[in-house]
Amino acid sequence: MPFDPARWTRLAVGDAALYIHPEGPDWFVPNAPGDAVLAEALAGRPISCEAALFLGRLPEAAPAPYAGRHAALALTGLRELWLHVTNRCNLACRHCLFCSGPAVALELPTETAIARIAQAAALGCRVFAFTGGEPFCHPGFGAMVAAALDVGGSHVVILTNGTGFSEAAATIGRWPRDRVHFQVSCDGLAPRHDHMRGPGAFARLIEDLAAARRLGFGLTLSFCPTTDNLADLPAMVALAASVGAAGLHCMWHFAAGRGRDDARPDTDALFAAMVETATLAEAAGVACDNLAALASQVFSPAGTRHDGVTAGWESVAIGPDDRLYPSPALIGEAAVATHLAEPGGLEAAWRNSPVLDGLRRLTVAGTTSPWRYILGGPDPDHAFRHDGRFDGEDPYLPLRQRLAAWSILREAEAVPEGRPERPGLRLKMGETHESCHAHGEVALAHTNCLLSLADNASLGHIKDFYTEAAVVEKGDIVNPVRYPLDMVAHIPPYYRVRGYGCGSPIADAGLAPGETAVDLGCGAGVECLIAAKQVGPTGRAIGIDMLPAMLSRAVAAAAATAAGLGYANAVFFQGYLEALPLADATADCITSNCVLNLSTRKRRLYAEIFRILKPGGRIVFSDVATETPATAAICNDPTLRGECISGTLTQRDLFAILEESGFVALRLIRRFPYRVVGGHDFYSVTVEARKPQLAPPRRKVLYRGPFRAVVTASGEVVRAGEVREIALHEDDPAGAMLLLLDERGQIANPDFDAGGAACCCGPNPELARLLDKQSSRDDLQPLGLAPPANAALR
């Protein structure tokens, strides 16, 4: 279905606009001229050719029918089990959701907890989260953790107030550092923390965090913003960094237990504090868990429907009363508790609980918020605590919506506009990719109680995929192209490996002696070494890859090749596509073979390529593209992402992003079928694009046809047969489309061949001789066409 602005919701975000297609879901951020075009189109006013081109590159809205998550998902297994092992705590905090304290006795028997761990493991569970009260106060806590660690491939997370590390150091020291993670709560800097937890609590916390750091465990610092401590939120970044915490996590306040309703911060104030905190966290290298989890939803592939959370589906909680609850935040709420009756135990309760079944049947389908499939609707914990219903009002949903819009605009504005004077997009859903687990077209958000382990980073998965590929060949991504012997004869046979790729950009790059060539994602270095010979001893060949395993092979190949060539002009650097380790205007030509699709930030990628190219320089790359968007199920498949499939762009989007990044003279050099995945056709395409010259020449041109008109890179419309003077970015030496005219109107394309029967005769002396005439003859006299003076008019 062609783009229809009436199907999209426009949201004003500061001075910018965000367009959301609620049913897609999909979104995009236009630049100011693009937003103006959309307003004109919505009003039904006539639009220009440039505006029509812009509207034609916008996403089409054709969502598949959707009946809700209950119809789309199945109870295939548990991923996460929460165990609230005790209500006892060595502290009695003023805001505790469970009214815990030293005198509270309710706790889960050790043998019962171990049995539930075994039952969860049989259902596929590999993440076990322990909470309380203070879990270290349970006398059998060590045995519970040991039982969880006995499950192969498991990971244990412990939510703690952080005051037990020193006393339990001997026990903790036996746990594997790579499989145990601590989320430690803090209520602010010393005055506010001690006000909530008692005198001296902050100093003891810092001491115990230092002990945990010495033991080598991973930490996340958690903080619950309230009206009393909100001012301390930005300062938590520096605190987290100082104690070695990898991340900062915000727990949203509940008006339950000892928590007061008037302690919930104002949304405007909380949003401002979160923005400041996020900015500080990025500079300090501290992850902000809430925004990272939000990004995994906002920056997922278009068409990914987030519908609710994992509670009741993949994640459940067991309370100290040995009852089953949807999530740890609802433990103690009798209305949502399910008895764990034997012999069915955990599995029977999980599958058959009327409470969990009712929760699973809820869906955002049919609701009206434009964010419904992006954010997944209200958080059931906050909705139930606030409104008594899983689908009730979530007081923190407006905050998540504002943070989502802010995250999108921040990502869009991180890259400078390449063509700000023309209507275009600054960012589109799917161009930045943060989601990584294989959830198909329907996804569940993670419970807010724990976010650090909810997902793996997309880039981390790709690195693992290609690190393994450096050792064990992965047949699905081996380049189908074999280079002729004369291109690789200078490379010792041992290093002439068939690399991973989908084309032969180095063969189409037209490298010349003395040029600087850069190969992105150089892998084992074969293409870079081909370039090394083509640019010669006065040129340079630079390879960039993110993996040390690949680079070590490339460096060895370069040394062996240099011995045969008699010169060494190939060098290799480790780096990422979105932050290339090269200076501005370094390269004459950049090549890449089936690597750019791996980028999780396409706009930043092309901005970096544009930056390191010299004016007039070119990029020639092969990659995988589609004619129509791949399904969200394909795009969310982590294995297909490593195979350059799930990160593909449509050909239309690929060319549009290149133009919007500032490139000109785009052309498709070749295309052939690559793979069919899930019934969807994928093509290998080789594309060339150029960085504009600083002062492109103005030339007189004639468009030959056959189309009625063409739009040039400078934005001018040239009709067939029309002669125009334009700023010339296009390179058409043979005059296949545009004829260059000199000052006398003669064809000046350097490789133009009119042929003996051509009607477009250029200044070819041999052709002029054959036709027995010259381009200009001063001795010719005008023909006498005037009638005789005395002729009669008839």
Legacy VTK file of the C-alpha trace (Angstrom):
# vtk DataFile Version 3.0
C-alpha trace
ASCII
DATASET POLYDATA
POINTS 794 float
0.000 0.000 0.000
1.530 3.397 -0.976
2.344 5.828 1.786
-0.785 7.405 3.230
-0.088 10.214 5.737
-3.574 9.828 7.196
-2.603 6.407 8.610
0.250 7.872 10.633
0.232 9.784 13.920
2.418 12.870 14.096
3.955 13.630 17.496
5.773 16.886 18.149
8.997 16.265 20.056
10.602 19.605 20.774
11.204 21.284 17.416
11.125 17.963 15.559
8.397 15.569 14.477
8.004 11.842 14.979
5.568 9.880 12.807
4.233 6.582 14.156
2.179 3.986 12.350
0.390 2.338 15.294
-0.643 -0.888 13.579
2.689 -1.569 11.867
4.280 -0.794 14.079
6.642 1.591 12.349
8.026 5.087 12.835
10.253 7.642 11.165
11.733 11.071 11.845
11.639 13.467 8.869
13.833 16.522 8.549
12.151 19.934 8.495
11.567 20.029 4.698
10.218 16.476 4.865
7.808 17.378 7.645
6.597 20.321 5.552
5.993 18.015 2.560
3.966 15.671 4.740
1.809 18.568 5.906
1.207 19.558 2.279
0.359 15.986 1.301
-2.044 15.580 4.206
-3.769 18.802 3.168
-4.114 17.487 -0.380
-2.086 20.293 -1.948
-0.050 19.810 -5.154
3.539 18.705 -4.556
6.793 19.120 -6.444
8.878 16.415 -8.096
11.323 16.489 -5.168
8.409 16.085 -2.755
7.038 13.175 -4.772
10.416 11.446 -4.613
10.437 11.898 -0.845
6.922 10.517 -0.385
7.866 7.576 -2.593
10.692 6.538 -0.232
8.490 6.467 2.866
7.424 3.125 4.356
4.292 1.503 3.107
1.701 0.499 5.687
0.524 -3.072 5.201
0.431 -4.733 8.637
-0.627 -8.351 8.886
-3.807 -9.145 10.837
-3.160 -9.636 14.536
-5.495 -11.145 17.118
-3.287 -10.687 20.160
-0.360 -12.406 21.826
-2.447 -15.279 23.165
-3.100 -16.402 19.580
0.495 -15.783 18.458
2.563 -17.247 21.308
2.748 -20.597 23.050
3.943 -21.710 26.467
7.102 -23.338 25.208
9.184 -22.976 28.355
10.319 -20.832 31.247
13.309 -18.560 30.867
13.351 -16.971 34.312
12.344 -17.941 37.842
12.195 -15.480 40.718
12.499 -16.766 44.289
11.483 -14.380 47.073
13.169 -16.523 49.674
12.469 -14.518 52.817
10.764 -11.434 54.177
13.449 -11.077 56.828
15.946 -8.268 56.387
18.737 -6.757 58.421
17.227 -3.333 57.636
13.731 -1.869 58.005
13.593 0.645 55.136
10.902 3.330 55.150
9.744 2.539 51.595
9.930 -1.292 51.553
7.300 -2.863 49.323
7.131 -5.967 51.532
7.432 -4.320 54.984
10.524 -6.414 55.626
12.603 -6.205 58.775
14.640 -8.222 61.275
11.566 -9.531 63.082
9.635 -10.727 60.007
9.768 -14.536 59.937
8.035 -15.688 56.720
10.497 -17.501 54.431
10.640 -20.273 51.859
12.032 -23.579 53.200
15.397 -24.434 51.673
14.343 -27.878 50.431
11.211 -26.377 48.838
13.230 -23.726 47.029
15.659 -26.357 45.716
12.745 -28.478 44.461
11.223 -25.484 42.643
14.592 -24.723 41.029
14.724 -28.279 39.691
11.154 -28.044 38.369
11.924 -24.750 36.628
15.112 -26.167 35.120
13.068 -29.033 33.645
10.957 -26.388 31.890
14.059 -24.831 30.335
14.705 -22.092 32.894
18.292 -20.868 33.035
17.991 -17.517 34.846
17.340 -17.690 38.583
16.789 -14.409 40.451
16.829 -14.324 44.266
15.202 -11.524 46.233
13.561 -10.732 49.561
13.669 -9.102 52.200
17.378 -9.635 52.157
18.182 -13.049 50.639
21.455 -13.284 52.582
19.351 -13.416 55.776
18.009 -16.864 54.801
20.079 -19.587 56.509
19.823 -21.870 53.485
20.590 -19.230 50.877
23.977 -20.681 49.958
22.434 -24.084 49.274
19.756 -22.487 47.047
22.339 -20.667 44.966
24.380 -23.856 44.668
21.294 -25.701 43.375
20.686 -23.015 40.779
24.334 -23.093 39.672
24.146 -26.868 39.300
21.772 -26.293 36.369
23.888 -26.362 33.219
24.232 -22.982 31.529
22.402 -21.169 34.313
22.897 -17.623 35.539
22.098 -16.382 39.028
21.058 -12.835 39.895
20.836 -11.672 43.500
18.916 -8.530 44.471
20.423 -7.329 47.713
20.840 -4.275 49.911
24.589 -4.823 49.616
25.378 -5.188 53.304
26.156 -8.915 53.303
29.223 -9.162 51.087
31.807 -8.900 53.831
30.166 -11.395 56.182
29.402 -13.882 53.410
32.714 -13.470 51.586
33.752 -17.082 52.138
30.547 -18.428 50.603
30.409 -15.871 47.804
34.038 -16.517 46.926
33.159 -20.040 45.787
30.634 -18.857 43.206
31.645 -18.492 39.530
32.165 -14.840 38.627
30.797 -15.212 35.109
27.494 -16.739 36.238
26.552 -14.692 39.313
25.447 -11.060 39.132
24.406 -8.720 41.936
21.846 -5.927 41.711
22.481 -3.739 44.761
19.936 -1.182 45.965
20.845 2.327 47.047
18.533 5.188 48.044
20.825 8.082 47.204
23.868 9.779 48.627
24.700 9.419 52.309
22.091 11.808 53.835
19.113 10.360 51.976
20.310 6.755 52.066
20.848 6.906 55.831
17.499 8.662 56.276
15.771 5.710 54.596
17.896 2.875 56.023
19.388 4.104 59.256
22.547 5.911 60.395
25.784 4.567 58.924
24.000 2.496 56.248
25.657 4.335 53.359
29.196 3.908 54.691
28.603 0.199 55.225
27.176 -0.106 51.714
30.310 1.433 50.176
32.539 -0.908 52.195
30.604 -3.982 51.110
30.478 -2.896 47.474
34.265 -2.600 47.586
34.374 -6.146 48.958
32.210 -7.406 46.096
34.476 -5.628 43.629
37.558 -7.246 45.163
35.872 -10.622 44.785
35.426 -9.896 41.069
31.642 -9.996 40.681
29.536 -7.991 38.260
27.338 -5.339 39.836
24.374 -3.207 38.902
23.358 -0.347 41.199
19.579 0.049 41.580
17.820 3.211 42.692
14.155 3.945 43.362
13.421 7.616 42.570
10.979 9.276 44.931
10.052 12.856 45.701
12.584 12.734 48.546
15.638 11.501 46.646
15.041 12.458 43.006
17.723 15.140 43.165
20.299 12.405 43.839
19.487 10.400 40.698
22.125 12.005 38.410
24.748 11.586 41.151
24.111 7.836 41.126
26.075 7.628 37.863
29.313 8.746 39.497
28.608 6.478 42.473
28.022 3.491 40.193
31.258 4.188 38.336
33.220 4.594 41.582
32.131 1.199 42.962
32.728 -0.590 39.654
29.070 -1.132 38.770
28.473 -1.815 35.105
25.010 -0.327 35.123
22.450 1.823 36.895
18.891 0.581 37.172
15.829 2.570 38.243
13.096 0.728 40.159
9.829 2.641 39.829
8.131 3.449 43.143
5.075 1.492 44.271
2.494 3.008 46.596
2.298 -0.252 48.555
3.841 -1.762 51.675
5.589 1.136 53.389
5.615 3.163 50.142
3.411 6.271 50.032
1.455 7.419 47.016
2.681 10.984 47.442
6.283 9.763 47.147
5.919 9.096 43.410
7.780 11.870 41.532
6.110 14.190 39.085
6.497 12.870 35.510
8.078 16.091 34.223
10.649 16.156 37.019
11.409 12.442 36.667
11.804 12.754 32.893
14.246 15.652 33.274
16.264 13.704 35.854
16.363 10.615 33.630
17.593 12.623 30.642
20.350 14.206 32.720
21.267 10.807 34.134
21.392 9.186 30.704
23.725 11.872 29.414
26.061 11.488 32.377
25.939 7.681 32.156
26.948 7.676 28.505
29.940 9.897 29.246
30.967 7.717 32.213
30.572 4.413 30.371
27.839 3.264 32.745
24.822 1.547 31.224
21.409 2.945 32.096
19.395 -0.277 32.211
15.954 1.263 31.806
16.918 3.139 28.657
18.777 0.128 27.275
15.669 -2.025 27.743
13.516 0.690 26.191
15.914 0.893 23.245
15.504 -2.834 22.605
11.829 -2.126 21.940
12.045 1.228 20.188
14.962 0.176 17.973
13.646 -3.218 16.965
12.846 -4.032 13.322
9.714 -2.506 11.849
6.753 -4.805 12.243
7.875 -6.152 15.632
4.831 -6.108 17.888
5.590 -5.746 21.584
2.520 -6.933 23.431
2.759 -6.975 27.207
5.580 -8.342 29.340
7.199 -11.708 30.075
5.330 -12.104 33.394
3.233 -15.273 33.309
4.725 -16.331 29.972
8.470 -16.800 30.303
8.922 -15.483 33.843
7.174 -16.315 37.107
7.877 -15.747 40.807
7.595 -17.891 43.898
6.939 -16.166 47.219
8.035 -17.053 50.718
4.585 -18.649 51.107
5.461 -21.120 48.273
2.787 -19.686 46.017
3.183 -18.750 42.376
2.897 -15.095 41.346
3.118 -13.397 37.940
6.135 -11.314 38.985
8.261 -10.522 42.042
6.615 -7.102 42.485
3.225 -8.751 43.112
4.337 -11.250 45.747
1.997 -11.103 48.712
-1.029 -9.999 46.656
-3.493 -12.784 47.462
-5.689 -11.984 44.449
-2.951 -12.990 42.025
-1.476 -15.955 43.946
-1.654 -19.556 42.702
-1.147 -22.600 44.953
1.689 -24.900 43.907
-0.088 -28.187 44.468
1.783 -31.448 43.995
2.265 -33.628 42.021
1.972 -31.162 39.126
4.013 -28.580 40.983
5.396 -25.585 39.158
4.566 -26.688 35.605
0.904 -27.421 36.360
0.447 -24.106 38.162
2.226 -22.156 35.413
0.182 -23.719 32.635
-3.218 -23.925 34.344
-3.399 -20.972 36.738
-6.555 -18.935 35.994
-4.684 -15.810 37.087
-1.780 -16.378 34.699
-4.101 -17.480 31.895
-6.102 -14.276 32.295
-2.893 -12.234 32.209
-1.694 -14.037 29.081
-4.978 -13.352 27.299
-4.594 -9.598 27.718
-3.372 -7.759 24.618
-2.811 -4.210 23.442
-4.569 -5.077 20.175
-7.566 -2.790 19.883
-6.213 -0.133 22.235
-5.735 3.376 20.936
-2.259 4.541 21.938
0.077 5.047 18.957
2.825 3.519 21.128
0.879 0.321 21.850
2.968 -2.130 19.813
6.253 -0.308 20.431
6.094 -0.179 24.238
3.665 -3.048 24.737
1.120 -1.201 26.861
0.989 -0.716 30.627
3.291 -2.590 32.963
0.977 -5.084 34.713
2.791 -4.698 38.048
2.190 -0.961 38.219
-1.261 -1.227 36.676
-2.361 -3.765 39.255
-0.800 -2.000 42.239
-2.218 1.340 41.118
-5.557 0.355 39.581
-6.306 -3.185 40.736
-6.177 -4.592 37.169
-3.382 -5.930 34.993
-4.583 -3.709 32.148
-5.359 -0.708 34.344
-3.647 2.655 34.453
0.136 2.499 34.689
1.311 5.799 36.240
4.757 5.348 34.647
3.562 4.724 31.075
3.628 8.464 30.164
7.250 8.565 31.333
8.180 5.602 29.132
6.490 7.228 26.151
8.426 10.460 26.628
11.687 8.598 27.104
11.000 6.558 23.967
10.416 9.689 21.881
13.506 11.317 23.391
15.614 8.240 22.608
14.476 8.236 18.985
15.161 11.944 18.494
18.512 11.682 20.228
19.583 8.869 17.909
18.338 10.767 14.863
20.182 13.935 15.812
23.426 12.078 16.581
24.217 12.081 12.860
24.487 15.374 10.934
22.134 15.774 7.998
23.733 15.103 4.647
21.190 17.062 2.570
19.301 19.342 4.974
17.889 21.477 2.155
15.912 18.580 0.675
13.011 16.619 2.145
14.338 13.426 3.676
14.428 11.191 6.716
16.787 11.461 9.650
15.958 8.025 11.016
13.564 5.181 10.363
12.546 2.215 12.479
14.936 -0.680 11.947
17.940 1.396 10.830
19.194 1.282 14.404
18.898 -2.193 15.867
19.142 -3.013 19.562
16.972 -6.094 19.922
18.668 -9.460 19.555
16.781 -12.466 20.850
14.838 -14.674 18.473
11.283 -13.716 19.349
9.717 -13.625 15.901
7.166 -10.956 15.058
5.654 -10.769 18.563
7.860 -9.814 21.498
7.381 -9.434 25.229
8.974 -6.663 27.254
10.933 -7.667 30.327
9.802 -7.063 33.876
11.282 -3.850 35.229
12.628 -5.575 38.349
15.604 -6.879 36.378
16.845 -5.563 33.049
20.598 -6.136 32.886
20.272 -9.728 31.739
17.119 -9.363 29.689
18.937 -9.342 26.337
22.315 -9.689 24.706
23.575 -6.834 22.568
23.163 -7.282 18.818
26.795 -6.353 18.226
27.964 -8.877 20.816
26.141 -11.658 18.995
27.677 -10.630 15.673
31.169 -10.578 17.204
30.669 -14.087 18.588
29.392 -15.292 15.211
32.385 -14.007 13.249
34.969 -14.886 15.892
33.837 -18.479 15.488
33.824 -18.027 11.713
37.506 -17.098 11.841
38.223 -20.648 13.034
35.390 -22.779 11.636
34.101 -22.044 8.131
30.437 -21.088 7.947
29.247 -22.236 4.550
26.159 -20.015 4.355
28.269 -16.849 4.218
31.224 -17.964 2.073
31.529 -15.611 -0.892
29.999 -17.194 -4.029
32.413 -15.135 -6.161
35.803 -16.644 -7.079
38.434 -14.102 -8.086
40.412 -14.885 -11.255
43.969 -16.049 -10.747
45.537 -12.883 -12.151
43.902 -10.852 -9.335
45.267 -13.039 -6.538
48.456 -14.527 -8.009
50.596 -12.176 -5.899
49.056 -13.566 -2.684
50.737 -16.774 -1.434
48.391 -19.748 -2.015
48.009 -20.455 1.708
46.368 -17.045 2.196
44.073 -17.113 -0.851
41.095 -18.079 1.267
37.586 -17.609 -0.040
36.385 -15.007 2.402
32.910 -14.285 3.633
30.929 -12.083 1.296
28.308 -11.854 -1.424
30.021 -10.096 -4.345
33.221 -8.657 -5.770
33.371 -4.905 -5.066
37.150 -4.830 -5.408
36.763 -5.919 -9.034
34.394 -3.018 -9.710
36.243 -0.345 -7.735
38.515 0.802 -10.566
41.460 1.415 -8.244
44.340 3.423 -9.682
48.011 3.623 -8.705
48.637 6.034 -5.846
45.131 5.850 -4.399
44.316 5.118 -0.763
41.873 2.229 -0.564
40.036 1.227 2.626
38.305 -2.138 2.999
35.659 -2.255 5.744
35.209 -5.593 7.450
38.380 -6.843 5.816
38.279 -10.235 7.527
41.279 -12.344 6.503
42.421 -9.541 4.191
42.172 -11.016 0.686
40.371 -8.033 -0.895
42.707 -5.628 0.886
45.715 -7.440 -0.570
44.202 -7.347 -4.049
43.873 -3.586 -3.573
47.485 -3.379 -2.355
48.740 -4.472 -5.764
46.300 -2.310 -7.725
47.235 0.934 -5.928
50.924 0.098 -6.178
53.852 1.174 -4.020
52.750 4.827 -4.001
49.295 3.934 -2.739
47.928 2.478 0.486
45.559 -0.378 1.302
43.932 -0.175 4.741
41.870 -2.961 6.251
39.509 -2.474 9.201
37.809 -5.219 11.194
36.396 -5.479 14.705
37.755 -8.962 15.406
41.333 -9.663 16.535
41.036 -13.245 15.268
40.400 -12.039 11.707
43.017 -9.294 11.883
45.753 -11.689 12.987
45.164 -13.721 9.840
45.158 -10.588 7.695
48.434 -9.284 9.155
50.166 -12.599 8.497
48.837 -12.645 4.927
50.019 -9.064 4.352
53.570 -9.854 5.492
53.782 -12.867 3.186
52.321 -10.906 0.265
54.677 -7.958 0.738
57.659 -10.294 0.424
56.499 -11.229 -3.074
55.440 -7.743 -4.169
58.649 -6.124 -3.025
56.827 -3.445 -1.057
54.537 -3.264 1.983
51.614 -0.899 1.627
48.836 -2.820 3.458
48.002 -2.026 7.081
45.205 -3.205 9.338
43.337 -1.605 12.239
40.786 -2.833 14.711
37.656 -0.699 14.770
33.914 -0.508 14.384
31.950 0.582 11.348
30.199 3.330 13.299
33.465 4.789 14.673
36.167 4.243 12.063
39.730 4.770 13.350
40.757 6.999 10.441
41.056 10.752 9.939
38.701 12.834 7.839
39.226 12.672 4.065
41.582 9.686 4.193
40.261 7.460 1.422
39.976 7.770 -2.332
37.951 4.572 -2.443
36.196 2.471 0.191
35.154 -1.114 -0.466
33.175 -3.559 1.612
31.926 -7.071 0.926
28.727 -8.076 2.714
29.609 -6.269 5.939
27.627 -3.026 6.049
24.404 -4.919 6.784
25.977 -6.030 10.056
25.961 -2.471 11.334
23.401 -1.922 14.073
23.409 1.827 13.369
23.082 2.365 9.639
22.955 6.174 9.739
26.129 6.413 11.819
27.806 3.923 9.506
27.207 5.919 6.328
28.068 9.179 8.081
31.437 7.680 9.033
32.067 6.458 5.486
31.214 9.916 4.185
33.571 11.489 6.726
36.672 9.486 5.820
36.198 9.801 2.050
38.045 12.541 0.220
35.847 14.975 -1.750
35.064 13.213 -5.010
35.943 9.845 -3.448
33.771 6.783 -3.880
32.466 3.779 -2.049
31.921 0.535 -3.948
30.311 -2.188 -1.874
28.488 -5.468 -2.234
25.762 -6.382 0.195
22.443 -8.140 0.490
19.239 -6.226 -0.238
15.576 -6.945 -0.844
12.853 -5.527 -3.045
10.316 -5.488 -0.232
10.904 -5.402 3.549
11.731 -8.724 5.171
9.387 -9.882 7.906
10.049 -9.026 11.528
10.558 -12.742 12.204
13.507 -12.759 9.795
14.868 -9.443 11.048
14.748 -10.608 14.684
16.675 -13.833 14.014
20.157 -13.486 15.560
21.703 -16.203 13.387
20.413 -14.558 10.222
21.842 -11.274 11.480
25.303 -12.800 11.525
24.662 -14.071 8.000
23.905 -10.536 6.710
20.243 -11.420 6.146
18.269 -9.924 9.026
20.081 -6.572 8.792
19.202 -6.018 5.141
17.646 -2.881 3.766
15.358 -2.690 0.800
17.033 -1.343 -2.322
14.825 1.720 -2.045
15.879 2.392 1.543
19.525 1.705 0.786
19.653 4.285 -1.991
17.597 6.756 0.038
19.925 6.532 3.051
22.947 7.051 0.814
21.365 10.185 -0.658
20.257 11.473 2.748
23.799 10.908 4.020
25.113 13.269 1.344
26.288 10.859 -1.366
25.728 11.560 -5.053
26.028 9.700 -8.361
24.521 6.520 -6.967
24.412 3.563 -9.303
23.656 -0.132 -9.119
26.554 -1.935 -10.774
25.225 -5.473 -10.587
22.580 -7.634 -8.916
21.954 -11.359 -8.707
19.813 -13.701 -6.555
21.550 -14.583 -3.297
19.234 -16.583 -1.018
15.599 -17.326 -0.312
14.778 -17.250 3.404
11.288 -17.874 4.709
9.921 -17.425 1.192
11.550 -13.987 0.902
13.984 -13.213 -1.925
17.351 -11.707 -1.052
19.699 -10.294 -3.681
23.385 -9.548 -3.814
23.830 -5.981 -5.042
26.974 -4.028 -5.838
26.529 -0.276 -5.484
28.722 2.745 -6.099
28.239 6.184 -4.540
30.422 9.287 -4.420
31.148 12.051 -1.986
30.520 15.363 -3.794
33.450 17.405 -4.973
34.006 20.637 -3.109
33.131 22.627 -6.240
31.448 20.377 -8.808
31.825 21.659 -12.375
28.872 23.202 -14.138
28.379 21.558 -17.517
25.906 21.790 -20.331
24.128 18.441 -20.739
21.591 16.822 -23.022
19.453 13.966 -21.743
19.088 11.328 -24.465
16.006 9.472 -23.156
14.245 7.055 -23.250
12.441 8.352 -20.156
10.492 11.591 -20.221
12.901 13.166 -17.754
15.551 12.437 -15.146
16.350 14.057 -11.811
20.057 14.725 -11.399
22.093 14.506 -8.215
21.972 18.295 -7.998
18.183 18.054 -7.857
17.445 19.404 -11.329
14.873 17.830 -13.637
16.178 17.403 -17.179
13.632 16.449 -19.815
14.528 14.228 -22.751
15.999 16.324 -25.575
16.479 19.333 -23.301
19.831 21.072 -22.978
20.543 22.362 -19.460
23.538 23.633 -17.570
23.799 21.814 -14.241
26.210 21.148 -11.391
27.541 17.823 -12.620
28.098 15.008 -10.120
27.263 12.134 -12.450
30.046 10.215 -14.183
28.857 8.964 -17.580
31.967 8.752 -19.794
30.229 6.844 -22.571
27.197 9.117 -22.647
24.760 6.271 -22.065
22.270 8.661 -20.461
23.674 12.191 -20.334
25.563 13.781 -23.193
28.090 16.422 -22.197
28.209 19.355 -24.596
31.159 21.628 -25.155
30.964 25.362 -25.856
30.129 24.658 -29.495
27.393 22.164 -28.659
29.428 19.122 -29.626
29.368 15.886 -27.610
32.282 15.800 -25.209
31.873 12.511 -23.289
35.386 11.022 -23.354
34.270 7.473 -24.237
31.325 8.375 -26.434
31.087 6.368 -29.660
28.537 7.607 -32.154
29.042 4.747 -34.606
28.671 4.980 -38.394
24.900 5.110 -38.324
24.491 7.315 -35.285
22.537 10.492 -35.458
24.322 12.103 -32.491
27.478 13.026 -34.345
30.358 14.243 -32.243
33.614 15.823 -33.377
35.002 12.579 -34.830
37.290 13.470 -37.799
37.004 10.016 -39.365
33.228 10.105 -39.173
33.214 13.617 -40.646
35.379 12.446 -43.536
33.072 9.520 -44.236
30.105 11.854 -44.316
32.084 14.275 -46.509
31.503 17.272 -44.374
33.177 19.125 -41.518
31.822 20.316 -38.247
32.230 23.902 -39.470
32.829 25.212 -43.073
33.525 28.895 -43.463
33.484 28.666 -47.284
29.892 27.489 -47.520
27.478 30.060 -48.903
23.854 30.413 -47.864
21.484 28.599 -50.160
19.346 30.884 -52.364
15.927 30.165 -51.000
14.330 33.572 -51.535
11.806 33.757 -54.441
12.688 35.910 -57.491
11.677 39.515 -57.124
9.175 39.323 -59.956
7.668 35.996 -59.032
3.918 35.957 -58.800
2.369 34.961 -55.569
-0.059 32.117 -55.819
LINES 1 795
794 0 1 2 3 4 5 6 7 8 9 10 11 12 13 14 15 16 17 18 19 20 21 22 23 24 25 26 27 28 29 30 31 32 33 34 35 36 37 38 39 40 41 42 43 44 45 46 47 48 49 50 51 52 53 54 55 56 57 58 59 60 61 62 63 64 65 66 67 68 69 70 71 72 73 74 75 76 77 78 79 80 81 82 83 84 85 86 87 88 89 90 91 92 93 94 95 96 97 98 99 100 101 102 103 104 105 106 107 108 109 110 111 112 113 114 115 116 117 118 119 120 121 122 123 124 125 126 127 128 129 130 131 132 133 134 135 136 137 138 139 140 141 142 143 144 145 146 147 148 149 150 151 152 153 154 155 156 157 158 159 160 161 162 163 164 165 166 167 168 169 170 171 172 173 174 175 176 177 178 179 180 181 182 183 184 185 186 187 188 189 190 191 192 193 194 195 196 197 198 199 200 201 202 203 204 205 206 207 208 209 210 211 212 213 214 215 216 217 218 219 220 221 222 223 224 225 226 227 228 229 230 231 232 233 234 235 236 237 238 239 240 241 242 243 244 245 246 247 248 249 250 251 252 253 254 255 256 257 258 259 260 261 262 263 264 265 266 267 268 269 270 271 272 273 274 275 276 277 278 279 280 281 282 283 284 285 286 287 288 289 290 291 292 293 294 295 296 297 298 299 300 301 302 303 304 305 306 307 308 309 310 311 312 313 314 315 316 317 318 319 320 321 322 323 324 325 326 327 328 329 330 331 332 333 334 335 336 337 338 339 340 341 342 343 344 345 346 347 348 349 350 351 352 353 354 355 356 357 358 359 360 361 362 363 364 365 366 367 368 369 370 371 372 373 374 375 376 377 378 379 380 381 382 383 384 385 386 387 388 389 390 391 392 393 394 395 396 397 398 399 400 401 402 403 404 405 406 407 408 409 410 411 412 413 414 415 416 417 418 419 420 421 422 423 424 425 426 427 428 429 430 431 432 433 434 435 436 437 438 439 440 441 442 443 444 445 446 447 448 449 450 451 452 453 454 455 456 457 458 459 460 461 462 463 464 465 466 467 468 469 470 471 472 473 474 475 476 477 478 479 480 481 482 483 484 485 486 487 488 489 490 491 492 493 494 495 496 497 498 499 500 501 502 503 504 505 506 507 508 509 510 511 512 513 514 515 516 517 518 519 520 521 522 523 524 525 526 527 528 529 530 531 532 533 534 535 536 537 538 539 540 541 542 543 544 545 546 547 548 549 550 551 552 553 554 555 556 557 558 559 560 561 562 563 564 565 566 567 568 569 570 571 572 573 574 575 576 577 578 579 580 581 582 583 584 585 586 587 588 589 590 591 592 593 594 595 596 597 598 599 600 601 602 603 604 605 606 607 608 609 610 611 612 613 614 615 616 617 618 619 620 621 622 623 624 625 626 627 628 629 630 631 632 633 634 635 636 637 638 639 640 641 642 643 644 645 646 647 648 649 650 651 652 653 654 655 656 657 658 659 660 661 662 663 664 665 666 667 668 669 670 671 672 673 674 675 676 677 678 679 680 681 682 683 684 685 686 687 688 689 690 691 692 693 694 695 696 697 698 699 700 701 702 703 704 705 706 707 708 709 710 711 712 713 714 715 716 717 718 719 720 721 722 723 724 725 726 727 728 729 730 731 732 733 734 735 736 737 738 739 740 741 742 743 744 745 746 747 748 749 750 751 752 753 754 755 756 757 758 759 760 761 762 763 764 765 766 767 768 769 770 771 772 773 774 775 776 777 778 779 780 781 782 783 784 785 786 787 788 789 790 791 792 793
